[in-house]
């Protein structure tokens, strides 16, 4: 965490540390395991509570920097980093939660009459 935080400017270090802590706490609260979209979604929610709304886009950009850092340290693979980075970009532009559609589809399936 410290190495990632120190790579940024002095004024970015606190945000970089907060981002790294949020992502890694979400993913590794039960021990080391692959970082999943669900972990990243949870981390983004935490960051949404921690940072001002005007700084959320910067926080999601910092998540992308963290993913690049983790890729360089061989903690995540290229494909996973790309998928997670796409999720972070979607969150920064105010996109819909990619898991929301799945839940909606399941709810719709329950409403269909059985013939």
C-alpha positions in Angstrom: 0.0 0.0 0.0 2.7 2.4 0.9 4.6 1.8 -2.3 1.5 2.6 -4.3 0.7 5.7 -2.3 4.3 7.0 -2.6 4.1 6.8 -6.4 1.7 9.8 -6.4 2.3 13.5 -5.7 2.2 14.5 -2.1 -1.4 15.9 -2.5 -2.6 12.5 -4.0 -1.1 10.2 -1.4 -4.0 10.2 1.0 -6.5 9.4 -1.9 -4.2 6.7 -3.3 -3.9 5.1 0.2 -7.7 5.3 0.7 -8.3 3.7 -2.6 -5.8 0.9 -2.0 -7.2 0.2 1.4 -10.8 0.2 0.2 -10.1 -2.3 -2.7 -7.8 -4.6 -0.7 -10.1 -4.6 2.4 -13.0 -5.5 0.2 -11.2 -8.3 -1.6 -9.0 -9.7 1.1 -11.1 -9.3 4.3 -11.3 -13.1 4.5 -7.7 -13.6 3.3 -6.0 -13.2 0.0 -8.1 -14.1 -3.0 -8.6 -12.8 -6.6 -10.2 -9.4 -6.8 -13.7 -9.8 -8.3 -16.1 -7.3 -9.8 -18.2 -7.6 -6.6 -15.1 -6.6 -4.5 -14.5 -3.6 -6.7 -18.1 -2.6 -6.6 -18.0 -2.8 -2.8 -14.8 -0.7 -2.7 -16.4 1.9 -5.0 -19.3 2.2 -2.7 -17.0 2.7 0.2 -15.1 5.3 -1.8 -18.4 7.0 -2.7 -19.0 7.4 1.1 -15.4 8.6 1.8 -14.8 11.2 -0.9 -16.7 14.2 -2.0 -19.0 13.7 -5.0 -16.8 16.1 -7.0 -13.7 13.9 -6.2 -15.4 10.5 -7.1 -14.1 10.5 -10.7 -10.6 11.1 -9.4 -11.0 8.2 -7.0 -12.1 5.9 -9.8 -9.1 7.0 -11.9 -7.0 6.1 -8.9 -8.6 2.7 -8.7 -7.5 2.2 -12.3 -3.9 3.3 -11.3 -4.0 0.7 -8.5 -5.1 -2.0 -10.9 -2.2 -1.1 -13.2 0.1 -1.2 -10.1 -1.2 -4.6 -9.0 -0.7 -5.9 -12.6 2.9 -4.7 -12.5 3.4 -6.6 -9.3 1.7 -9.8 -10.7 -1.1 -9.6 -8.2 -3.7 -9.6 -10.9 -3.6 -10.8 -14.5 -4.0 -8.6 -17.5 -7.6 -9.8 -18.4 -8.8 -9.3 -14.8 -7.2 -5.9 -14.6 -8.9 -4.9 -17.8 -12.3 -6.1 -16.7 -12.0 -4.4 -13.4 -10.7 -1.2 -14.9 -13.7 -1.1 -17.2 -16.0 -1.4 -14.2 -14.2 1.5 -12.5 -14.6 3.6 -15.7 -18.3 2.8 -15.8 -18.7 3.9 -12.2 -16.9 7.2 -12.9 -19.2 8.1 -15.7 -22.3 7.4 -13.7 -23.0 4.2 -15.5 -25.4 1.6 -14.3 -24.2 -1.2 -12.0 -23.5 -4.1 -14.2 -24.9 -6.5 -11.7 -28.2 -4.6 -11.5 -29.3 -5.9 -14.9 -28.8 -9.5 -13.8 -30.9 -9.0 -10.7 -33.6 -7.3 -12.8 -33.6 -10.1 -15.3 -34.1 -12.6 -12.5 -36.9 -10.6 -11.0 -38.6 -10.4 -14.5 -38.3 -14.1 -14.9 -40.2 -14.6 -11.6 -43.0 -12.4 -12.9 -43.7 -14.4 -16.1 -46.7 -16.7 -15.9 -46.1 -20.4 -16.2 -48.3 -22.1 -18.8 
